[in-house]
């Protein structure tokens, strides 16, 4: 079962379970569409793999299989710089 991480690992934008803007790699690294298109070039900086839209878990299943609450942040230099510019 997918972890459904709550945020973009690059910019830290919230990505709720129903977000159509969440993309993942095969390791479930999670990114928003804006970072994928403008920072990452459609490649996961952690594993080098491609990124695909994260499936949306049906709302009725979120109670028994809730999304993760653990926020993960990438230390990729461009992501660190992007977060610094936002604050």
N, C-alpha and C positions, 0 to 999 in steps of 0.2 A: 504494500500500500504506500502511496506517495506521502511524503512528509508534509507537503503544502506549507512551505516556509512563509512567514508573514511579511517579508520585505525584499526589496531589491538589494542584493549584496553589494551593488556599486554605489547607488545614490541614497539608499535607505528608505526609499519611497514605500509606503504601505501597499501590499498586494494581497487583498483579501482573497479567500478561497474562490470567489466567483469572478475574479478579475480576468478579463480577456487579454490584458497587457502583460501577464506573467509568462515568462519563457524559462525553460529548464534544459539542462544537459542530462546525460545518462546518470550522473551522480546526484541529481536533484539540486545542483547549484541553481539559484533562482535570480532572475534579472528582469527588469522592466523593459518594455519595448523601446523606450527612448534611449536607454543606455546600450542596449543591444545594437541599435541602428547607428548611434552617434559616437559611441565610445569603444565598444567591443568588436564591431565588425562581424557580428553573427557567429562569433567563436567564444567558447567559455575560456576565460583567462586561466582558470585553474587546471583544466584537463586538456584544453585544445579542441574539444569536441564541438559539434554543431549544437545549435539551440533550436528548440521546438516549442510551440505553445503548450503550456501546462494544462492538462485536462482539468475540467471543472467538476468537482465532486458534487453530486446532487445535494441540495440543501437538507433533505430528509436524512441523509447519512452523516451529516456533520456532528450530530449529537453522539452517535455511537463511535464514530471515527473522526475526532476533532482535528483541526489543523494544528501544526506546531505553533508554539508561542515564543520559541527561541529565535531571536534575531541573529543573523549571520552577516558579517561585513567582510568584504574582500580587502586584502592589503595590496591589490594591484595598484601601481602608482597612479594611473589615470583615474581610478575610482577614489583613491584617497584625496587626490586633487579636486575631484568633482564634489565630494562631500565638504571639503574645506571652503569651496566657493559658495556653497549654499548657506553657510553659517555666517 
